[in-house]
């Protein structure tokens, strides 16, 4: 092997991803050295319990509980602990010691990203995080580097594999949410407490990261509108299919005009995607990110959004990039947030909607509903009506609207819910990707 300069790599965490990163570093060290131009020495693995069982057999002598000593002796620190603390303190310590950092910690970046990037800028270090937004899918570098000379207009992403698995099986098998969630937990796609996935928290963290990069604006997590998929039923899936749509949990980040100024909207919710759109064909636990840019046009990045060895691929790509920077010298690449665009509430968003109502089956009901929609500035595009029951029949109205603002739609739905002719507002779904 070529006599390369040696760089010490510290690994924090040896879970599903960390174990695979360590194994691949040890197994493919010579190849990685040739690509990086530096020998990558795994100096140690910091864990809470050195005797805990691991997914991969690794040399015992690599394990330590002394994270601080490991960090202070490293050129590159890989943080795969997850959560906020001690990950935040560990990363700040690594940056302060002059090391570059590689992390997959979406929760930390979504809440403390600006702090970490500013700390790195002060000392000329870099924070790499390709694995934080979509697992193995390369999306951070394309947004930060490849599209740096373009103007990203919109991002729509399926960025949570658990929810895509659930919704896909509900669509293809007609299964109920609770049954598919139980299967997902049994197969390891969903945690015992699935809240972060099914309520959209995981996707919201990733949306904040993607929007910050795409629009060169710091996007705090609390600026992301978030809704989950727990209210999605088999009948909603069936109605969507009949209308030519598939329901997907989407992270949507886009430039919009609001209050006379260019602004951005960042939101996560279940949406109707036309069956002809590329995102509609993303099945199982896979992820995909659809990017629209002014010059480049439409681009889609597709693949595994999670998994130990898959995510390890993205982590090691960052390690190679960090090693190359060490060899070449110079300061790290900082994050661009100078655009500082305003982030507007969801009420400013304009899209189409599908509203499902249970109403009395009586003369004049449809006219009353149409009148309420018209008064609220929401124009009706399509109506499908079904009637159930004989003694006291009730009708189900599935109303497709023309484009309207979220605020107008929300206000109008509130009026519908209080109307004497409406028994229940069953669902309101946005249409994205047309």
N, C-alpha and C positions, 0 to 999 in steps of 0.2 A: 504494500500500500504506500502511496505517496506520503512523504513526511509532512503532514499538515500541522498547522498551528492547532493546539488543543483548546477547546472551550468546554468549561464545566457547566453541566445542565442539572439543575435541581428540580425535582418533581414533588409537588405538594398534592397528596391524595392518590390513593390506589384503588379507586372503585372500578366500575365497569369500563370507564374511559381511561383512567389513569393506568390501570394494569396493562391495557392494550398498548398505550403509548410507551410504557417501559419495555414491554416485550419487543415491540417493533424497533425501538432505539437499539436494543441489544442485538437483535437478529440481523438488522440491516445497517449496522453502523458504518461499514465500509462504503456502501452505496450512498448513504446520506452524506458521508464525508466528501465524496467526489462531487455531489451536487452542491453542497454548501461551501466547499473550499476550506473546510475546517473539520477536524476530528471532534465529534460530539461525545463527550464522556458523561455518562449518567453518574453523577457524583453521589446521589442518594435519593431516597424517597421518604418524605416526611408523612407520618400517619399518626393517628391517635393510639392505635394498638398494633404493635409489630407482629403479634401472633394471630391476628384475625384471619379467617380464611379469605383467600383471594380467588378471583376468576381465572388467573393465570399463575403458573408456577414461576416465581422470581427468586433470585439469590437473596437469602435471608440477610446477608451482610449489608445490603443496600438500604434496609429499613432503619428509620430512626424516629424518635419522637421529638428530637431537637430541631424544629423547623428553622429557628433563628440562625443557628450556626451554619446550616445548609444553605440558607438564603445568602448570608454574608460572604460565602465562599464561591458563589456561582456567577457565571457570565450571563446565563439565561435561566429564568425561573418560570416553570410551567405550573400555573395554579389551576387545579381541578378538584378543589374542595367543594365548591358551590356555596350558596348562601352569602350572607353579608360579612359576618365576622366568624373566624379570624381572617377570612380571605382578603378583606379590604386592608387590614393592617399589614398582612404579609406582603401584599403587592406594593404598598407604599414603602415598606422597608426595602423591598427588592429594588425599586426605582431609586430610592435614596442611596443605595449602595452602588449604583451605576449599572445595574443589570437591566436587560430587556425582559419584558414579561409577555408570556403567552397565556391566554385564559379562554375558557369556554363559558364563563360565568355571566349569563345573560341578566340575572337578577341584579348583580352588582353593577354591571355596566349601565343598566337602565336607571339605576338610582344614584350611582356615584361616578358615572363615566366622566363628566367634566372635571371632577376633582382629580381623578387618576390621570387623565390626559394632560391637565395643567402641570401636575407634578412631574410627569415624564418630560414635558416641554422644557421645564426649568433646568433639567440636567442633561438634556439632549438624548434621552432614552426613547424607546418606542414600546407601545402596548399593542400586541397583535391579538385579534379575537375572531378569526374566521369561523371558528366552531360555535360561536355564541348565538348566531341568528338562524341557521338552518342546517345544523349538523354537518354532514359531508359535502353539502352543496356549496360550491364556491360562489358567494354573493358579495361578501365584504370587499374583496379586492376589485371585482368588476365595478362596484359602486364608487369606491374610493379612488381607484387608479384608472381603469379602462374607460370609464364614463366621466372622468374629471373634466374633459374638454367639451362635454355635452351638457344638456339641460334636462334632467330627469323631470318628467311631468307627473308620472303616476306609478305607484307600485301596488300590485295586488298579490298577496301571498297566502298560500296554505302552509303555515309555519309550525303547525302542531300535529304530529303524527297520530296521537291518541284520538283526537277529535275527528280527524279525517278517516281513521279506521272505523270509528263508530258510525259516522254519517254514511260512509260508503257501504257498510253492511246493511244499514237501515234502507238504503236506496236499492241495493242489488237483491236483498233477500226479503224486504218487507218486515224486518225484525223490529222489535220495540227497543227503545233507548236503554232501559234497565237491563234487558237480557244481553245486549251487545256490550254494555259497560262491564257486566260481570265476566263475560268472555275475555274482554280486553285485560281485565285485572288478572285473570287466570293465566293468560299468555304472557304477562309481563309488560304489555303495552301501556297499562294504566297503573298508577300507584294505588295502594290500599285507600288512601285519601286522594281522590282524583280531582279535588277542587281546582288546583292550579291549572289543570288542562281543561276540564269541561266548563269552567266558568270564565275561561279566556285570559287568565292572568299571565300564563306562559306566553301566549301569542301577543299580548299587549307589551310585554317586555321586549320581545323581538321587534315589534312594530316601532317602538321608540328608538331602538338602535338603527334600524333600516332608514327611518325618516330622518334621523340626525345626519346620517351619511349622505343620503340622496339630496337633501335640501340645504346642507351646510348650515344647519341650525340646531342648537341644543334643544332636544325635545324631552322634557321631564315626563316621568311615567304617569303622573297625575293629570297630564294633558291629553292622555290617550283615552278616548271613549271605549268602554269595554262592555260587551255582553257575551254570555256563554251559550251553550247548546242544550241546556237541561230542559228547556221548554219545547224542543223539537219533538214532534210525534210522528208515528208511522203515517197517519193520515195527511199531515203536512208534506211529508216526503212524496206521498202518492199524488197529491194535488199539484206539487211542483213538477213532477214528471209529466203529468197530463198537460201541463202548460208549456212543456218544452224546456224545463229547468232542472238543475241539480242543486241541492242545498250544500253549501260548504261554509266552514268557519273561515272567514277571510280577515287578514290584516290589510287595511287599505290606507295608503299614504299618498296624498295628492296635493298639488298646487290648485288653489281656487281663488276666485276674486271675492273678497268680503270687505264690506265697509269702504269700498273704493280703493282697496289696496291688495296687492298680491299677498296671499296668506297660505297657510298649509293646514290640512285636516288630517288627523291620524286617528284611526278607529279600528275596532275589532268587533265583529258581530257575524252571526249566521246570515248568509245572503243567498239569493237566487242567482245562479250562474247559468247562462244559456248552455244547453247541452252541446252546442257547437264550439264553445270556447275551449281552448287548450286546458284550462284549469279543471274543467268538468271531467276530464279523463284521468285525473290523478287519483289512483286507487290505493286501497290499503293504508298503511302507515307512512306512505311517502309524502314528501313535501315538494312544493314548487313555488317559485317566485317569478311573477310576470312583471316585467319592467317596460314602461313606455318612455322613450326619450325623444326629444325633438329631432335630432339628426339620425340617430341609430335606428329609430323606429321601435318595433316591439321585439323584446327578447324574453325567452323563458329559460329558467334554470331549474332543473328537475333532478330528484334523486332522494337518497335516504336522509331523512331529517334527524335521525337519532341512531342509537346503536353504538356499542363500545368501540369496535374496530373501525366502523365507518367514521365516527366522530374523531377517532385517533388520527385518521388520514388528514383531516383539516388541521388538527393541532400540530402534526409533524410538518406540514407545509409551512406553518408559521415559524416553527423552530428553524427550518432551513432559511427562511427569509431573515430571521433575526441573526443567524450565524453569518450570512452573507454581509449584513450591515456591519457586524463587528469586524469582519475582515477588510471590508472596503473603507471603514472609518467614516467619520462625519456624524452629524447629529441625526436623530431619528426623525421619521416623518410624522409631523403633528397632525392633529385632527382639524379640519376646516369647518368652523362654525360661525364664520364672519358674516354670513348672509343675514342671520338673526331675523328671519321672517316671523311674523306673528302667527301663533297657533290658535285657531278659532274653534269654538264649541261646535258640536255636531249640528246644532240648529241651522248653521249656514250651508250645510251640504245639500246639494240638489241631486236627486236621482228618481227612479221610478219605484213603485211599491206594489206589493200584492197584499190586499186586506181581506181577511176572511171573517165573516160575521154570521152569527146565528140570529135570525129575525123571525117575527111572526109571519105566518103564511096567510096574508090578508091583502085585499086590494089596497093599492096606494103606498105600500111599504117601500117598494123599489123607488118610487118617485120621491118619497121622503128622504131616503138614504142619498139619492142622487142630489137632492136639493141641499142637504147638509154638506156634502162634498164640494158642491159648486160654491156655496157661501164661504167655504174655507179656502177657496182658491185651488182646489185639487180637482183636476179634470179626469173623468172616467174614460179609460181606453177600452176595457173589456169587462163583461160580467158573465159569470157562470152561476146558474142557480140549480140547486137540488132540493127536493122536498122529502122529509122523513116523517113517519107517523101517520095515523089515520084519524083517530079521535081528536087529537089536538096537534095538527101538523105544524112542523117548524121548517123553515127554509134556511138553507146555507148559501150565502152569497160569497163568491170569490171574485173580488174586484181588482182588476189591474188598472193602475193609474198612469197618466202621462207624468212627465217630470215635474216635481214639486220640491220646495224646500222642506227639510226635515222639520223645521219649526211649524210650517203651515200644516204639514201632515200630522204632527203630534197634537196640535191644537184641535184639528178636525176630528181625530180619533177620540179625543176626550169628549167632544160634543156627541159623537156617535154612541159612545159608551153610556152617556146619560139620556139618550133618546128612549122614548116609550116603545118604539118599534124594534129596538135592538136588544135582544136577550143577552148577548155576550159578544165581545170582540175576541175572536178565537186566536188570531195571530196577525202580526204585521211584519212582513219581510221586505227588505230592500232588494232591488235588482242591481247587480254589478256586472260589468264586463260586456256591455252591449256596445 
